[in-house]
């Protein structure tokens, strides 16, 4: 039982780290490794200074919805981890972790909605005069898609997880 709880907690921490990276890092869309766009900034590599120069992204309704859904998923997943740890030490034997499970499922659906909106509406979100065929999705976008089944799977795992013995001293 202890191994299962450690594994579930570790999985949750890994998912939370991936969600945070996908939300905050600068690689949702990339053009030839010279320019990058994320949910918050649009950056380009300046050859003369050798630095990445960033400006705020052109906000529109689609981008704001993706931003809101990703931030919501990070917050809900964080809250679920705290509630799970609290329940682990306070609930009685045979207690269930429904809140954590349903929260993880909700976070998974939020990320799914965010990456789906980004996929379908990327032309309006990026608002770039160049052809989108010259660029490709970045690793943060891929991390978002990877988080979806992990969040849904961990949510189902939490719903079925039952506390076997008391950990409170």
VEXVO-287393 format. One record per residue: z negated, x negated, y of N, C-alpha, C, O, CB in turn. Coordinates in steps of 0.02 Angstrom, whole numbers, padded with zeros to 5 digits, always signed. Atoms other than C-alpha are relative to their C-alpha. Glycine has a CB too. Layout:
ZXYZXYZXYZXYZXY
...
This chain:
+00000-00041-00060+00000+00000+00000+00000-00043+00063+00035-00028+00111-00060+00047+00000
+00004+00044-00058-00042-00141+00120+00069-00031+00013+00089-00039+00070-00053-00055-00010
-00066+00029-00008+00128-00220+00087+00048+00050+00033+00087+00031+00077+00028-00023-00067
-00043-00052-00028+00215-00055+00127-00015+00010+00075+00032+00017+00115-00009+00066-00038
+00018-00009-00070+00119-00036+00290+00022-00060+00043+00045-00051+00099-00075+00009+00007
-00024+00059-00036+00158-00215+00341+00076+00002+00008+00102-00015+00061-00022-00065-00037
-00073-00004-00002+00341-00189+00298+00024+00052+00051+00071+00040+00089+00029+00016-00069
-00019-00053-00048+00351-00026+00398-00013-00022+00071+00028-00011+00115-00039+00065-00015
+00017+00025-00067+00264-00105+00547+00049-00055+00022+00070-00055+00080-00072-00026+00002
-00047+00053-00016+00377-00258+00540+00069+00029+00015+00102+00007+00062+00004-00050-00058
-00064-00033-00012+00532-00148+00528+00000+00033+00069+00049+00028+00106+00015+00052-00055
+00004-00033-00065+00473-00049+00678+00004-00051+00057+00037-00039+00107-00065+00040+00005
-00002+00052-00052+00444-00208+00780+00071-00030+00007+00093-00044+00062-00050-00056-00017
-00068+00026-00002+00617-00274+00733+00047+00049+00035+00087+00030+00077+00025-00015-00072
-00041-00051-00032+00699-00110+00782-00014+00003+00075+00032+00009+00115-00012+00069-00032
+00019-00003-00071+00602-00108+00946+00028-00060+00038+00051-00052+00095-00076+00001+00006
-00028+00059-00032+00657-00286+00986+00076+00008+00009+00103-00009+00061-00015-00064-00041
-00072-00011-00004+00839-00242+00947+00017+00051+00054+00066+00043+00091+00028+00022-00067
-00011-00051-00051+00828-00087+01056-00008-00029+00070+00032-00016+00115-00048+00059-00009
+00012+00030-00066+00756-00186+01201+00057-00048+00019+00080-00047+00076-00067-00038+00000
-00056+00046-00013+00891-00320+01186+00063+00040+00016+00099+00023+00064+00012-00047-00061
-00060-00040-00013+01028-00188+01176-00002+00034+00068+00050+00044+00099+00009+00053-00055
+00007-00034-00065+00960-00103+01332+00003-00048+00058+00032-00032+00110-00064+00040+00002
+00008+00045-00057+00926-00255+01440+00051-00056+00005+00063-00081+00060-00068-00029-00003
-00044+00059+00000+01050-00390+01391+00069+00016+00027+00088+00074+00033+00007-00028-00071
-00063-00008-00037+01220-00418+01473+00062-00006-00044+00104-00049-00031+00003-00052+00054
-00061+00004+00039+01351-00386+01341+00016+00066-00036+00014+00069-00097-00005-00056-00051
-00024-00062+00030+01406-00207+01313+00076-00001-00003+00106+00028-00048-00025+00062+00039
-00072+00007-00001+01586-00247+01360+00017-00070+00025-00014-00093+00072+00034+00056+00045
-00017+00069-00017+01668-00419+01371+00075-00006+00009+00115+00022-00029-00025-00049-00054
-00070+00017-00012+01833-00479+01444+00008-00075-00009-00015-00114+00033+00024+00022+00070
-00019+00070+00012+01892-00645+01369-00056-00050+00014-00042-00105+00039+00059-00017+00043
+00059+00043-00009+01716-00723+01377-00008-00025+00071-00044-00074+00083+00005-00059-00046
+00006+00019-00070+01735-00735+01566-00040+00052+00039-00078+00034+00084+00070-00010+00031
+00036-00053-00033+01668-00567+01621-00035+00043-00051-00011+00052-00108+00048+00043+00043
+00040-00043+00044+01536-00454+01547-00025+00059+00040-00037+00053+00100-00058-00039-00032
+00028-00060-00032+01475-00280+01585-00055+00026-00046-00047+00028-00107+00054+00054+00013
+00053-00031+00039+01312-00203+01530-00018+00065+00034+00020+00091+00074-00062-00047-00005
+00020-00064-00028+01216-00047+01575-00024-00006+00073-00028+00044+00108-00055+00029-00042
+00030+00009-00066+01147-00122+01736+00042-00043+00046+00039-00035+00107-00068-00030-00008
-00037+00049-00041+01265-00261+01796+00070-00011-00026+00087+00006-00083-00038-00066+00002
-00065+00025+00020+01441-00325+01794+00002-00073+00021-00009-00089+00080+00060+00042+00033
+00006+00072-00013+01449-00515+01781+00066-00035-00014+00105-00014-00056-00056-00030-00042
-00058+00043+00014+01584-00647+01790-00022-00072+00005-00069-00089+00041+00059+00014+00050
+00015+00071+00002+01581-00833+01756+00036-00035+00057+00097-00032+00062+00019-00031-00069
-00028+00037-00057+01607-00939+01912+00010-00072-00022-00038-00109-00033-00047+00004+00063
-00016+00067+00023+01697-01099+01861-00024-00055+00048-00043-00109+00026+00074-00007-00011
+00019+00052-00049+01656-01192+02023-00074-00016-00003-00093-00074+00005+00018+00023+00070
+00072+00014+00004+01467-01173+02003-00025-00002-00071-00080-00027-00083-00038+00053+00039
+00021+00000+00069+01460-01150+01816-00056+00050-00015-00095+00041-00061-00023-00069-00020
+00052-00050+00009+01349-00996+01831+00031+00069-00011+00090+00080+00002-00048+00001+00060
-00020-00069+00009+01359-00814+01787-00021+00039+00061-00081+00046+00075-00032+00030-00066
+00013-00037-00061+01373-00711+01947+00000+00075-00017+00048+00100-00046+00052-00016+00056
+00007-00071+00018+01313-00530+01931-00007+00043+00062-00036+00023+00112-00059+00009-00046
+00010-00051-00052+01322-00376+02039-00018+00065-00036-00007+00073-00096+00064+00009+00045
+00020-00063+00030+01257-00201+02011+00062+00037-00026+00116+00034+00003-00037+00044+00051
-00055-00038+00029+01364-00091+01902+00016+00060+00044-00028+00089+00076-00018+00023-00072
-00020-00061-00036+01463+00049+01983-00027+00059-00039-00003+00075-00093+00078+00004+00008
+00032-00054+00037+01355+00195+01936+00039+00065+00006+00067+00082+00058-00071+00011+00026
-00027-00067+00003+01424+00362+01884-00043+00040-00048-00090+00013-00077+00075+00000-00022
+00042-00043+00042+01354+00508+01785-00003-00023-00072-00055-00018-00105+00026+00071+00003
-00002+00022+00069+01409+00437+01618-00044-00061-00010-00082-00065-00059+00072-00015-00022
+00041+00061+00006+01329+00268+01648-00074+00017+00007-00115-00009-00031+00020-00051+00053
+00070-00020-00009+01168+00349+01710-00027+00034-00063-00085+00023-00082-00008+00046+00060
+00023-00033+00061+01159+00456+01554-00011-00050-00056-00059-00044-00094+00050+00054-00022
+00009+00052+00051+01183+00304+01441-00063-00040+00015-00103-00054-00030+00062-00047-00003
+00060+00036-00020+01050+00209+01539-00063+00040-00017-00110+00013-00047+00001-00016+00075
+00059-00042+00011+00928+00354+01529-00014+00008-00075-00072+00004-00095+00010+00069+00031
+00011-00009+00072+00954+00381+01342-00025-00065-00032-00068-00062-00077+00065+00021-00033
+00024+00063+00029+00931+00196+01301-00072-00015+00020-00112-00035-00021+00045-00058+00021
+00069+00011-00022+00773+00181+01407-00046+00050-00035-00101+00031-00055-00006+00007+00077
+00040-00050+00034+00708+00343+01331-00013-00021-00072-00069-00013-00097+00035+00068+00002
+00010+00020+00070+00735+00276+01155-00049-00059-00005-00090-00060-00051+00068-00020-00031
+00048+00056+00000+00641+00114+01196-00071+00026+00011-00118+00006-00024+00018-00053+00054
+00067-00026-00015+00495+00211+01270-00027+00042-00058-00086+00035-00076+00002+00043+00064
+00023-00042+00055+00486+00338+01128-00017-00043-00061-00067-00031-00094+00054+00052-00019
+00013+00043+00057+00497+00203+00995-00064-00041+00010-00102-00051-00037+00060-00047-00013
+00062+00036-00016+00360+00103+01082-00061+00045-00009-00111+00025-00038+00002-00029+00071
+00055-00048+00006+00250+00256+01093-00014+00016-00074-00072+00022-00094+00016+00064+00038
+00008-00014+00071+00281+00293+00909-00037-00056-00036-00078-00043-00080+00068+00011-00033
+00036+00056+00030+00223+00119+00861-00074+00002+00017-00116-00009-00027+00031-00067+00023
+00070-00004-00020+00063+00138+00960-00036+00057-00034-00092+00049-00057-00006+00008+00076
+00030-00058+00034+00030+00311+00887-00009-00015-00074-00060+00003-00103+00043+00063+00010
+00007+00018+00071+00063+00245+00711-00060-00045-00011-00099-00034-00057+00064-00033-00025
+00057+00045+00008-00060+00103+00733-00067+00035+00013-00116+00022-00022+00007-00060+00048
+00060-00039-00013-00188+00222+00808-00017+00045-00059-00074+00048-00081+00008+00042+00064
+00011-00044+00057-00166+00346+00665-00020-00039-00062-00058-00014-00104+00062+00040-00014
+00015+00041+00058-00176+00206+00538-00075-00013-00006-00102-00016-00061+00038-00065+00002
+00071+00016+00000-00355+00169+00589-00045+00061+00011-00105+00055+00003-00014-00052+00051
+00043-00058-00016-00416+00344+00635+00009+00060-00045-00038+00099-00053+00012+00021+00070
-00009-00059+00041-00339+00472+00518-00034-00008-00067-00047-00063-00091+00075+00014-00010
+00034+00000+00065-00421+00521+00357+00050-00016-00056+00110-00020-00046-00033+00068-00013
-00041+00013+00059-00358+00484+00182+00049+00057-00010+00032+00115+00004-00044-00010-00063
-00055-00047+00010-00195+00574+00140+00030+00025+00065+00068+00074+00066-00024+00059-00041
-00029-00018-00064-00151+00585+00325+00074-00017+00003+00096-00066-00027-00037-00034+00058
-00072+00010-00007+00032+00597+00371+00016-00027+00069-00023-00020+00116+00038+00066-00013
-00022+00031-00062+00128+00509+00508+00060+00038+00028+00112+00008+00042+00017-00075-00010
-00055-00042-00023+00236+00654+00567+00022-00018+00071+00082-00022+00084-00020+00073-00002
-00019+00014-00069+00230+00612+00752+00042-00063+00005+00094-00064+00039-00063-00007+00044
-00038+00062-00001+00289+00434+00724+00069+00009-00030+00119-00017-00004-00038-00055-00037
-00064-00012+00033+00426+00492+00607+00048+00041+00042+00106+00023+00050-00010+00034-00066
-00043-00043-00041+00492+00630+00717+00020-00036+00065+00075-00027+00090-00035+00066+00016
-00017+00040-00060+00483+00514+00868+00054-00051-00013+00099-00060+00028-00062-00035+00026
-00052+00049+00018+00586+00381+00779+00067+00035-00011+00120+00009+00009-00020-00038-00064
-00062-00038+00010+00714+00512+00728+00028+00020+00068+00089+00015+00079-00012+00063-00044
-00023-00018-00067+00722+00572+00909+00029-00061+00036+00081-00056+00069-00058+00029+00042
-00026+00062-00030+00744+00391+00969+00068-00018-00030+00112-00040+00006-00051-00058-00009
-00064+00014+00033+00883+00367+00841+00056+00046+00026+00112+00023+00036-00006+00008-00075
-00050-00046-00027+00973+00523+00903+00016-00016+00073+00073-00006+00095-00025+00072-00007
-00012+00020-00070+00952+00462+01083+00047-00060+00003+00094-00060+00043-00067-00016+00035
-00044+00058+00001+01031+00294+01043+00070+00020-00024+00120-00003+00004-00029-00055-00046
-00065-00024+00024+01169+00381+00945+00039+00034+00056+00098+00021+00065-00010+00049-00059
-00033-00034-00056+01207+00491+01096+00023-00051+00052+00079-00045+00079-00047+00050+00032
-00017+00050-00050+01205+00340+01213+00062-00040-00019+00108-00047+00021-00059-00046+00012
-00058+00041+00020+01326+00233+01113+00062+00042-00010+00118+00018+00000-00016-00039-00064
-00058-00044+00006+01437+00381+01077+00030+00016+00069+00091+00016+00076-00020+00066-00036
-00024-00012-00068+01449+00422+01263+00035-00063+00025+00089-00058+00055-00058+00019+00047
-00031+00062-00023+01486+00239+01299+00067-00011-00034+00115-00035-00002-00047-00060-00014
-00063+00008+00037+01620+00236+01165+00055+00045+00028+00111+00023+00040-00011+00015-00075
-00050-00049-00021+01708+00392+01225+00018-00007+00074+00076+00001+00093-00025+00070-00014
-00010+00001-00072+01686+00369+01413+00001-00070+00030-00013-00077+00090-00054+00041+00033
+00004+00069-00025+01700+00179+01430+00047-00012+00059+00032-00054+00102+00015-00048-00055
-00047+00010-00055+01850+00191+01547-00032+00024+00066-00025-00010+00117+00065+00038-00013
+00034-00026-00060+01751+00297+01672-00062-00041+00016-00079-00051+00074-00019+00073-00009
+00061+00039-00010+01593+00193+01647+00017-00068+00030-00015-00090+00078-00038-00009-00066
-00017+00067-00023+01677+00024+01673+00036+00000+00067+00026-00046+00107+00043-00036-00051
-00038-00006-00063+01792+00080+01816+00033-00066+00019+00025-00091+00074-00047+00023+00057
-00034+00064-00012+01896-00077+01800+00075+00011+00002+00102+00047-00041-00019-00052-00055
-00072-00010-00005+02078-00086+01855+00039-00032-00058+00096-00013-00071+00026-00027+00065
-00035+00033+00056+02123-00200+01708+00002+00046-00061-00036+00094-00066-00034-00067-00017
-00005-00037+00062+02174-00133+01541-00062-00013-00043-00085-00070-00048+00064-00020-00038
+00057+00009+00045+02030-00103+01422+00020-00037-00063-00023-00063-00099-00030+00067-00017
-00023+00036+00059+02137-00178+01285-00010-00075+00006-00008-00111-00045+00073+00016-00014
+00013+00071-00009+02104-00350+01361-00072-00018-00016-00088-00077-00022+00017-00020+00071
+00071+00014+00015+01918-00333+01324-00020+00030-00066+00020+00060-00102-00044+00028+00055
+00027-00028+00062+01808-00284+01179-00075+00014+00009-00106-00009+00057+00012-00049-00059
+00070-00015-00002+01636-00217+01143-00041-00063-00013-00022-00105-00053-00018+00055-00051
+00044+00058+00008+01494-00343+01156-00053+00011-00053-00056+00065-00084-00033-00017+00066
+00049-00004+00054+01351-00378+01039-00056+00049+00014-00086+00075-00033-00029-00068-00012
+00052-00050-00015+01228-00264+01131+00022+00070-00020-00019+00110-00043-00018-00002+00075
-00028-00064+00022+01342-00117+01097-00007+00005-00076-00025+00058-00103+00073+00006+00022
+00006+00000+00073+01345-00166+00913-00073+00008-00021-00088+00043-00069+00030-00066-00029
+00071-00008+00015+01156-00183+00913-00022+00073+00008-00062+00097-00031-00043-00045+00046
+00015-00070-00009+01146-00006+00979+00020+00041-00061-00017+00083-00085+00035+00028+00062
-00023-00036+00059+01249+00057+00833-00042-00019-00061-00055+00023-00104+00074-00015-00013
+00041+00021+00057+01145-00045+00710-00069+00034+00003-00098+00050-00049-00009-00077-00001
+00066-00032-00007+00985+00032+00780+00000+00073-00022-00052+00098-00044-00022-00004+00073
-00002-00072+00017+01043+00210+00745-00022+00012-00072-00070+00050-00082+00071+00027+00009
+00023-00015+00068+01029+00208+00553-00070-00029-00013-00108+00000-00052+00048-00028-00050
+00067+00027+00010+00875+00096+00562-00053+00046+00027-00105+00057-00004-00005-00069+00032
+00048-00047-00029+00786+00217+00678-00006+00064-00042-00061+00088-00054+00020+00017+00071
+00002-00061+00041+00835+00368+00574-00034-00012-00067-00073+00029-00090+00072+00027-00010
+00031+00017+00065+00786+00282+00412-00075-00012+00007-00113+00011-00036+00032-00062-00029
+00072+00011-00009+00618+00224+00479-00035+00066+00017-00092+00076-00002-00014-00052+00055
+00029-00066-00014+00588+00400+00546-00012+00039-00063-00065+00069-00071+00045+00039+00047
+00008-00035+00064+00617+00474+00375-00056-00033-00041-00095+00002-00074+00066+00001-00040
+00052+00036+00036+00505+00339+00300-00069+00019+00027-00115+00031-00012+00011-00075+00006
+00064-00020-00030+00365+00382+00422-00019+00071-00020-00078+00085-00033+00003-00005+00077
+00015-00069+00017+00380+00568+00383-00026+00005-00072-00070+00046-00086+00063+00044+00008
+00021-00002+00069+00359+00534+00197-00060-00045-00015-00091-00040-00068+00057-00020-00045
+00055+00046+00009+00227+00399+00219-00067+00038+00003-00077+00079+00048+00002-00057+00052
+00065-00033+00003+00052+00455+00172-00054-00053-00005-00047-00101-00044-00004+00050-00060
+00054+00049+00001-00108+00360+00205-00040+00007-00065-00063+00061-00082-00047+00010+00062
+00034-00001+00065-00189+00311+00040-00075-00015+00004-00115+00016-00031+00033-00050-00046
+00071+00016-00006-00353+00233+00094-00017-00013+00073+00028-00021+00115-00019-00063-00043
+00022+00007-00070-00455+00212+00251-00002-00074+00019-00026-00116-00020-00071+00032+00009
+00001+00068-00025-00432+00054+00355-00054-00010+00053-00066-00067+00074+00067-00018+00027
+00052+00005-00052-00569+00092+00481-00063-00030-00031-00082-00013-00087-00015+00069+00032
+00061+00033+00026-00724-00015+00462-00061+00042+00011-00116+00022-00008-00010-00068+00033
